[in-house]
Amino acid sequence: MWVQPRAKRTEVAGRHGEVLKIRLAAPPVEGAANAVLCQFLAEALDLPQSAVTVVRGHTSRRKLVAITGASAEAVAKLG
């Protein structure tokens, strides 16, 4: 997943190469962008926020996110 912090609004912005690109309205300060990313994905997939966690890339734009309880098809429909 590729993340663009400090965007006007939080939204899926299509693809960035082979990964999903997400624009986040939050700044990349003290984990705020990661929290907004997890909340956004959980809401988009109709899951509890605890089902989405950032596994790798906490301080990077490129992130690996674990999503529990969603099918691969549901995640693919996001982008």
HELIX and SHEET records of a PDB file:
HELIX    1   1 ALA A   32  ALA A   44  1                                  13    
HELIX    2   2 GLN A   49  ALA A   51  5                                   3    
HELIX    3   3 ALA A   72  ALA A   76  1                                   5    
SHEET    1   A 3 TRP A   2  GLN A   4  0                                        
SHEET    2   A 3 VAL A  19  ARG A  23  1                                        
SHEET    3   A 3 GLU A  11  HIS A  16 -1                                        
SHEET    1   B 2 VAL A  52  ARG A  56  0                                        
SHEET    2   B 2 LEU A  64  ILE A  67 -1                                        
END                                                                             
